[in-house]
Amino acid sequence: MYTTAPANSGVISYTERTPPDMTYDLPTVNRLLHRLGWHDIIERGRANSLYSWNPWLDPTILHQVHCLDDQVRYLIALLHLGQDVPLAHLDTVVAESLESNGLIARDVTGDRWTPVWRLTSFRGIAGVARSGYGHSSANVYLGSDGLRFTDAVLAACPRGRVLDVGCGSGIASAAAAQTAQTVTAIDVVSDAAEATKLTGELNGVTETLSASAVDLEQFLIDSSVDTVIANLPGLPVPEHISYPVAGNGGPDGRVLIRSLWRKFAASLSKMSKRELIMRFESVGDEFAPAALQELQELFGTRCDVLVVTDAQLPLTIRHSMTAKNATALNPELTNDEILQQLHRGTDDAKNTHFYCATLKLRHPGEGTFQHIMTARRLNIDHRYQPAAFTAHSSERVLQDFLIGFRSIPDEFYSLGGLEEIDLLRDRLDDVRQALREGQTPREIGTELVATNRAAHESRVLTVALAVAVAAQTLVDAGDLAGCGSYQIGECSC
Ligand SMILES: C[S@@+](CC[C@H](N)C(=O)[O-])C[C@H]1O[C@@H](n2cnc3c(N)ncnc32)[C@H](O)[C@@H]1O
């Protein structure tokens, strides 16, 4: 199920396992979810969390919403949190409808309901992912990038015929189906095509949305397509390292992204009016994603291109997370060996950072090319100095520090997250003092982790990133001088 490509091919291969075939009948489930206020509960839970793009809330949601009756509580535990629930706890009609539509199943003992799909909601649109993604061979992925992508698709209100390439859960396809005439969704994983059909059913858009298992590499963009939307895998993963197909972007991370850009460029004739809306990742230097140059070369003169880059993080942190995810899938390699291969794979002195961005491209255009950087530049190796004055109280700094986590790259939460925020919240005054004395976020992270538990490299990097957020907060508050979001020229790190 996972990817291994022949040496030096640069191509990402994928072997299919289970071709599913399911017909859905979901009116009972849909009516039930609306009656329970499902969308609202998930949305409010997310709004209360610092990790505001997370599709999957943590179990505290069950305590946050006081008015939940037991039936709703069990359904959230089962369908959203992916927990088993005793058979007797679910209403029989509801459970049978969920079971007959393949959303839940009886466990081996026959005593409990166990989730087959997990269900979430974003801006009122339901989306599913396989229960167990990342821990088993489940390949239908829905992560924070999927929600950011769905947000971009909703904002673009695509009309006419839409093609979604690499549809995954289908949540963005369902978003496009709100305004489009038709949405054709494809994914190399047949289970993803299945997820997209189920997502279409749950959102009542089956007449507009169709999904099938097709490999982008065997696919040509039809001349009748008005808008292409895509969020393809973009992580740099060397050949010989196995990695989930939803993340594996090939040796430089852009094999599939580049392939789609070339196909899109090839599909354009002088007469064609076509848009491309994408979420993409790219390595780059300290200032910008390397992919910008490719975009400029392919589309520079004939399209209007807008790229909004909303996340930048040191490449070493991205690699650390990739290695962590890959360890279970590559039992013959240690975490350090995987890390070494990842670093070797992107071994160009210019590739110091990893970027996530949204692209909006229109043909025909006047050749405008705009890159907007909204990401905070978080540097874990910078030495700061005390600034001339302290503008804010400790309480205000703490408040700003916590707000800063709403815009931190999503990778932070996958490596660690809330635990690191708590660690720092308690030590913010010490951290502030250490930064003023010239220690780097990485040095402070190493000390903080060492005093708390065994210093795993990935945990040190996560804490270091959190310290970098604290440092930026203090720079913005006028307490520290250093490399801030808009001080690129002054930064000597
Ligand atoms: C990062 S996930 C995004 C899924 C979904 N679009 C979203 O935003 O949540 C990338 C998706 O691309 C699919 N994919 C990977 N290689 C592909 C290929 N060669 N052709 C079509 N889809 C592919 C994966 O199976 C996965 O579902």
The ligand as a MOL file (V3000), in Angstrom:
LIG
                    3D

  0  0  0     0  0            999 V3000
M  V30 BEGIN CTAB
M  V30 COUNTS 27 29 0 0 0
M  V30 BEGIN ATOM
M  V30 1 C -2.3880 15.7780 0.8120 0
M  V30 2 S -3.6200 14.6360 0.3390 0 CHG=1
M  V30 3 C -4.9390 15.7800 0.0780 0
M  V30 4 C -6.2950 15.1650 0.0090 0
M  V30 5 C -7.4120 16.1770 -0.2290 0
M  V30 6 N -7.2910 16.8230 -1.5040 0
M  V30 7 C -7.4150 17.2020 0.8690 0
M  V30 8 O -7.1100 18.3580 0.6050 0
M  V30 9 O -7.7260 16.8400 2.0200 0 CHG=-1
M  V30 10 C -3.0970 14.2060 -1.2980 0
M  V30 11 C -4.0160 13.2550 -2.0680 0
M  V30 12 O -3.4480 13.0110 -3.3620 0
M  V30 13 C -3.6270 11.6470 -3.7080 0
M  V30 14 N -2.6260 11.2430 -4.7050 0
M  V30 15 C -1.3350 10.9070 -4.4880 0
M  V30 16 N -0.7330 10.5700 -5.6470 0
M  V30 17 C -1.6650 10.7110 -6.6330 0
M  V30 18 C -1.6600 10.4990 -8.0390 0
M  V30 19 N -0.5620 10.0790 -8.6770 0
M  V30 20 N -2.8040 10.7170 -8.7250 0
M  V30 21 C -3.9330 11.1230 -8.0790 0
M  V30 22 N -3.9940 11.3370 -6.7460 0
M  V30 23 C -2.8770 11.1340 -6.0260 0
M  V30 24 C -3.4740 10.9310 -2.3720 0
M  V30 25 O -4.0330 9.6360 -2.4060 0
M  V30 26 C -4.1650 11.8860 -1.4230 0
M  V30 27 O -5.5290 11.5760 -1.2960 0
M  V30 END ATOM
M  V30 BEGIN BOND
M  V30 1 1 1 2
M  V30 2 1 2 3
M  V30 3 1 2 10
M  V30 4 1 3 4
M  V30 5 1 4 5
M  V30 6 1 5 6
M  V30 7 1 5 7
M  V30 8 2 7 8
M  V30 9 1 7 9
M  V30 10 1 10 11
M  V30 11 1 11 12
M  V30 12 1 11 26
M  V30 13 1 12 13
M  V30 14 1 13 14
M  V30 15 1 13 24
M  V30 16 1 14 15
M  V30 17 1 14 23
M  V30 18 2 15 16
M  V30 19 1 16 17
M  V30 20 1 17 18
M  V30 21 2 17 23
M  V30 22 1 18 19
M  V30 23 2 18 20
M  V30 24 1 20 21
M  V30 25 2 21 22
M  V30 26 1 22 23
M  V30 27 1 24 25
M  V30 28 1 24 26
M  V30 29 1 26 27
M  V30 END BOND
M  V30 END CTAB
M  END
